[in-house]
C-alpha cells in the first residue's frame, strides 16, 4: 500500500471539503452576511485564528467541516452588530444561493480536475460506445483459490441459448443495462435461474432466455468458495475507451463526461440504502462489494493503490467523482444537509404564497426547534452508517486489484 498515495488522497478529500465550505462562505459574504466560523473537521478544536469577523480553524475529527453564518435560522442568537447581517433576514433567493455555494464549488472542482486530466493525460472517452458487447463465448468455469479459473470444456449457457459473438446486450429481464458489470452482477446473483437477455444483432432486437449455471467463486473476504451464477460470456473491449483532448476540445468533452458522471453518481445515491446491509455483513466476513460505499479511510486506501501503480489519471478522476458525490449528497432535502435548508426555504415561500392567496400576512421564518428531532435523528443515522463503513474499510477493505 502506498502511504504517500493514501496521504495525497486524504489531502484531496480535505481540500474538497474545505472548498465546499468556502463556497458557502464566499456566497454569504457576497450578500453581506456575517460568517462567524470556518472550520475543517468536527469536535475539539486543534487550531484556530481570527481574521476580521471570522474564526478559521481545524478540528480533531476530519469527517467534514462547517461554515457558521450568523442568523442561519431564526432561532440563532444574534448580537446587535450581527443583526443587520443575519442570513434569515435576507431574500430567499440569496439564502438558496448561499446553500448552493458549496455544491457549486464541488461541481466546479470536479470539472476542473476532469478538464486538466483530459488535456494533460486521458479521461474515459465520453463519446465512446460503451454498450455491453459479447467478446467471447466460453464454458462456465469454477474459480480456484489462487483466483485463476479451472479447466472446463464445451459450450456455456449463453452459447447453448444462441447468443453470438458481437451481440450487443441491451437489457437483462427487461431492465436496461449500460455496462457489462451490470450484466455480471445480475447473473452472478442468480445461479440456477433463468435470465432473459435483450440483444441487438445486425440492427435487430431479439430476446434470448438463458439458464444461469451455478459455479464456485473464491471469496477474498472469507477465503472460502461461494456459489455464484455464470453464463459464459466475456465483454468485448470498448473501442477508444480513453481519450486525450486539446484545450478547446476538452471543454465540451469535460461537460459531457461530467454529465455522465452525475448520472452514475445519482444512481449510486439511489442504491446507497440497499448497500448498507452488505457493508455490515462484510464486517463479519461476507464478500465486500467493490461498488459499495466507502469512507474516507476506504477511499484513501484505494487512492494509495492507484498511486502505487502510477495510475494518476484514475487517481484524479476518482477525486473528481468524489466531489460530484459530495455535491449531490448535500442536495438531499433533509437536515442537516444543505438540501434540508433549501427545502425549508422552499416551504416558507410556498406557505407565504398560499397565505397571500388567502389575504393573510407572511408566516415568518420557520422555527427550527421543531426540526431538531429530525436533524438529530439524521445526524445520528449518518454517523452510525459512517462508523460501520469505516470499520468495514479497516477489517475488510475494498480491493480493486485483488
ZAMARGU-4260 file (C-alpha; in steps of 0.2 Angstrom, whole numbers, plus 5000, padded with zeros to 4 digits):
<rodrens>
0) 5000/5000/5000 | 5007/5017/4995 | 5007/5028/5011 | 5011/5043/5000 | 4996/5040/4989
5) 4985/5037/5004 | 4990/5054/5012 | 4988/5063/4995 | 4970/5056/4993 | 4966/5060/5011
10) 4973/5078/5007 | 4962/5079/4992 | 4947/5074/5002 | 4951/5088/5015 | 4953/5100/5001
15) 4937/5096/4993 | 4928/5098/5010 | 4937/5114/5013 | 4932/5121/4996 | 4914/5116/4999
20) 4913/5126/5015 | 4922/5140/5006 | 4909/5141/4993 | 4896/5144/5007 | 4907/5157/5015
25) 4911/5167/4998 | 4892/5167/4994 | 4887/5173/5011 | 4899/5187/5011 | 4894/5192/4994
30) 4877/5196/5001 | 4883/5205/5016 | 4880/5190/5028 | 4892/5188/5043 | 4902/5172/5044
35) 4907/5168/5062 | 4917/5152/5060 | 4925/5142/5045 | 4931/5126/5052 | 4938/5110/5043
40) 4933/5095/5054 | 4922/5092/5069 | 4924/5090/5088 | 4938/5098/5099 | 4947/5112/5091
45) 4965/5109/5086 | 4970/5126/5079 | 4961/5142/5075 | 4965/5160/5071 | 4953/5175/5069
50) 4954/5187/5054 | 4941/5201/5054 | 4924/5194/5060 | 4928/5176/5056 | 4937/5162/5066
55) 4946/5150/5055 | 4951/5133/5062 | 4954/5114/5061 | 4945/5102/5072 | 4950/5085/5078
60) 4938/5074/5068 | 4942/5076/5049 | 4925/5070/5044 | 4918/5086/5037 | 4918/5104/5040
65) 4906/5119/5043 | 4903/5137/5040 | 4894/5146/5054 | 4884/5160/5046 | 4876/5172/5059
70) 4857/5170/5058 | 4857/5155/5048 | 4840/5151/5057 | 4828/5162/5066 | 4832/5153/5082
75) 4850/5159/5081 | 4855/5171/5094 | 4862/5187/5087 | 4872/5201/5094 | 4867/5219/5090
80) 4881/5220/5077 | 4876/5204/5069 | 4858/5208/5067 | 4859/5218/5051 | 4870/5204/5043
85) 4858/5189/5048 | 4856/5176/5035 | 4837/5173/5039 | 4833/5191/5036 | 4840/5191/5018
90) 4829/5187/5002 | 4825/5169/4999 | 4835/5168/4983 | 4850/5174/4992 | 4849/5161/5005
95) 4847/5147/4992 | 4862/5154/4983 | 4872/5153/4999 | 4866/5135/5002 | 4871/5130/4984
100) 4888/5138/4986 | 4896/5123/4992 | 4888/5111/4979 | 4893/5123/4965 | 4911/5123/4972
105) 4912/5104/4972 | 4905/5103/4954 | 4917/5116/4948 | 4931/5107/4956 | 4926/5091/4948
110) 4925/5099/4931 | 4942/5107/4933 | 4950/5091/4938 | 4942/5082/4923 | 4947/5096/4911
115) 4966/5096/4916 | 4966/5077/4915 | 4958/5077/4898 | 4972/5089/4892 | 4987/5083/4900
120) 4983/5064/4901 | 4967/5055/4896 | 4949/5053/4903 | 4936/5040/4900 | 4930/5044/4882
125) 4913/5052/4884 | 4910/5049/4866 | 4914/5030/4866 | 4900/5017/4863 | 4900/5008/4880
130) 4885/4996/4876 | 4890/4979/4883 | 4895/4968/4868 | 4899/4950/4868 | 4918/4947/4865
135) 4919/4928/4868 | 4908/4914/4872 | 4916/4901/4884 | 4911/4887/4896 | 4906/4892/4914
140) 4921/4888/4925 | 4924/4886/4943 | 4937/4898/4951 | 4952/4891/4961 | 4959/4898/4977
145) 4973/4907/4968 | 4960/4917/4958 | 4963/4908/4942 | 4949/4898/4933 | 4948/4879/4932
150) 4948/4870/4916 | 4931/4867/4908 | 4925/4862/4890 | 4910/4863/4879 | 4898/4877/4876
155) 4892/4888/4890 | 4874/4893/4894 | 4874/4908/4883 | 4881/4899/4868 | 4869/4885/4871
160) 4855/4898/4871 | 4860/4905/4854 | 4870/4921/4860 | 4883/4925/4847 | 4900/4935/4847
165) 4897/4953/4843 | 4879/4954/4850 | 4875/4969/4860 | 4867/4967/4877 | 4853/4980/4879
170) 4844/4973/4894 | 4843/4959/4907 | 4825/4954/4911 | 4818/4970/4903 | 4829/4981/4913
175) 4841/4992/4903 | 4860/4990/4906 | 4874/5002/4901 | 4889/4992/4907 | 4894/4974/4906
180) 4897/4975/4925 | 4878/4977/4927 | 4875/4961/4917 | 4888/4952/4928 | 4881/4957/4944
185) 4863/4951/4939 | 4869/4935/4933 | 4881/4932/4947 | 4867/4934/4960 | 4855/4921/4951
190) 4863/4904/4950 | 4851/4891/4943 | 4838/4903/4937 | 4834/4910/4920 | 4838/4927/4914
195) 4831/4935/4898 | 4844/4944/4888 | 4838/4958/4876 | 4851/4958/4862 | 4854/4968/4846
200) 4861/4959/4832 | 4863/4966/4814 | 4852/4980/4819 | 4838/4970/4825 | 4832/4966/4843
205) 4829/4949/4850 | 4826/4941/4867 | 4835/4926/4872 | 4832/4916/4888 | 4847/4909/4896
210) 4848/4897/4911 | 4862/4903/4923 | 4874/4890/4928 | 4880/4888/4946 | 4898/4889/4948
215) 4911/4891/4963 | 4919/4908/4965 | 4933/4911/4978 | 4929/4924/4991 | 4943/4936/4996
220) 4934/4941/5011 | 4931/4924/5019 | 4944/4913/5010 | 4930/4901/5006 | 4921/4896/4990
225) 4904/4903/4987 | 4891/4899/4974 | 4888/4911/4960 | 4880/4912/4943 | 4889/4912/4926
230) 4883/4911/4908 | 4900/4910/4899 | 4901/4927/4891 | 4916/4939/4891 | 4915/4958/4887
235) 4922/4964/4871 | 4934/4979/4874 | 4927/4996/4872 | 4935/5005/4857 | 4944/5021/4861
240) 4939/5019/4879 | 4951/5033/4885 | 4955/5049/4876 | 4965/5065/4877 | 4959/5081/4871
245) 4966/5098/4866 | 4962/5113/4877 | 4947/5118/4867 | 4941/5101/4863 | 4942/5097/4881
250) 4928/5109/4886 | 4913/5100/4878 | 4921/5083/4882 | 4923/5088/4901 | 4905/5094/4901
255) 4898/5078/4893 | 4909/5067/4904 | 4903/5077/4920 | 4885/5074/4915 | 4888/5055/4913
260) 4897/5055/4930 | 4882/5065/4938 | 4870/5051/4931 | 4881/5037/4938 | 4883/5046/4955
265) 4864/5049/4956 | 4861/5030/4953 | 4874/5026/4966 | 4865/5038/4979 | 4848/5029/4975
270) 4856/5012/4978 | 4865/5018/4993 | 4852/5012/5007 | 4851/4995/4999 | 4870/4993/5000
275) 4872/4996/5019 | 4867/4978/5024 | 4880/4972/5013 | 4893/4983/5021 | 4888/4977/5039
280) 4889/4959/5033 | 4906/4962/5026 | 4912/4967/5044 | 4909/4949/5049 | 4917/4941/5034
285) 4905/4942/5019 | 4911/4947/5002 | 4914/4966/5000 | 4905/4974/4986 | 4918/4984/4976
290) 4905/4996/4970 | 4898/4998/4988 | 4900/5014/4999 | 4917/5018/5006 | 4923/5030/5020
295) 4937/5042/5020 | 4948/5028/5025 | 4942/5016/5011 | 4944/5030/4998 | 4961/5034/5003
300) 4967/5016/5003 | 4960/5015/4985 | 4969/5031/4981 | 4985/5024/4988 | 4984/5008/4977
305) 4982/5019/4962 | 4997/5030/4966 | 5007/5014/4970 | 5003/5008/4952 | 5006/5026/4944
310) 4988/5026/4939 | 4987/5045/4941 | 4973/5048/4929 | 4962/5036/4939 | 4968/5044/4955
315) 4962/5061/4949 | 4946/5055/4941 | 4941/5046/4957 | 4944/5063/4966 | 4933/5071/4953
320) 4919/5058/4956 | 4920/5061/4975 | 4917/5079/4973 | 4901/5075/4962 | 4896/5064/4976
325) 4898/5077/4989 | 4888/5089/4978 | 4873/5078/4975 | 4873/5070/4993 | 4872/5088/5000
330) 4857/5091/4990 | 4847/5078/4999 | 4832/5088/5006 | 4834/5083/5024 | 4843/5092/5038
335) 4857/5094/5042 | 4862/5094/5024 | 4862/5109/5013 | 4847/5102/5004 | 4837/5102/5020
340) 4840/5120/5022 | 4834/5123/5004 | 4819/5113/5007 | 4814/5124/5022 | 4816/5140/5012
345) 4805/5132/4998 | 4792/5128/5011 | 4792/5146/5018 | 4790/5153/5000 | 4776/5141/4996
350) 4767/5144/5013 | 4768/5163/5011 | 4761/5161/4993 | 4746/5152/5000 | 4744/5164/5014
355) 4744/5179/5002 | 4731/5170/4991 | 4720/5169/5006 | 4723/5188/5010 | 4735/5184/5025
360) 4752/5191/5030 | 4768/5181/5028 | 4770/5167/5041 | 4788/5172/5046 | 4804/5161/5047
365) 4802/5143/5051 | 4805/5138/5069 | 4820/5126/5068 | 4817/5119/5085 | 4803/5109/5078
370) 4815/5101/5066 | 4828/5097/5079 | 4822/5079/5082 | 4823/5076/5063 | 4840/5084/5062
375) 4847/5074/5077 | 4840/5058/5070 | 4848/5061/5053 | 4864/5066/5061 | 4864/5050/5072
380) 4860/5039/5057 | 4873/5047/5046 | 4886/5045/5060 | 4881/5027/5063 | 4882/5022/5045
385) 4899/5031/5044 | 4906/5021/5058 | 4900/5005/5051 | 4908/5009/5034 | 4924/5014/5042
390) 4925/4998/5052 | 4922/4988/5036 | 4936/4998/5027 | 4948/4993/5041 | 4943/4974/5043
395) 4938/4970/5025 | 4943/4984/5014 | 4938/4986/4996 | 4952/4979/4985 | 4951/4985/4967
400) 4966/4975/4962 | 4963/4958/4970
</rodrens>
